Amino acid sequence: MTTGNNPLPQAQVKRPRPLYLAILSTLLLLPLLPHLTSCSEAQPEYSDFHPNLTIENDQHLDATLGSAMDPMSTGIWCHISTSFENGARYYVFRNNQGLTSKSIFNALDTRRQSQNHMGMNNGLIVGFNIYGDGFFAYDAQCPYCFDYNALPMRSYPLVIANTGQATCNHCQRTFDLSKWPNGLTRYRATTTGPQGLLRVF
C-alpha cells in the first residue's frame, strides 16, 4: 500500500549474525584472556598465615642453619623442623648440600613454644636466592596437596634438592626456590647473619 508516490516504511528484519563471524570474534579474543584475568590470579607475595618464629643462632651456633643465613652463600636452603626425643625438644636443620644437625631447645625456645611456630605443619625453608633478591622463607608443605583445615591433617612435605628445587613426592610438582612467584607459600623473613637472629613471620 502506498500514499502518493512514497511507499510506506517496512518493518526492519534483524538478520542473525553469520556463524563464521561469531567464531572469528571468539578466536580473536582468546589471546587477550590471560591479560584480562592476570590481576585477579596474581599470587600474593606473602601468606596471611604468620609463623612468628624466632631463632637466636648466636646461642645455638648451628652451622647447618647458619649456612642458609649467610648472604654470601646464595642458593643454600635450610629446612627447619622440630622433634621430641627422650623428653627434650630439638630443632632439626637439613640443608640442600647434605648437612643435617640438631640443636636442643634452650629456655627461651621453650618459653616461646617454638615448636608451634614451624609453619603450617612443622616445616619451614629459608635461604638467600641466587639472583640477589634477598632472604626468602617458605612453608615446607606442598601448597597444592596440603590442606591446613583437613581432619585428619595429612602431611605433603617438600624435598629440597642441591639444585635449589623443591619437589612434592605426592603430586610430583617442582618449585624453583630462587624464583618468585613460584606457587609456594611464602612468609616474611629477616636474618642478621650466620650466627645472628632469624625471624620468620
Disulfide bonds with the S-S distance in Angstrom:
none
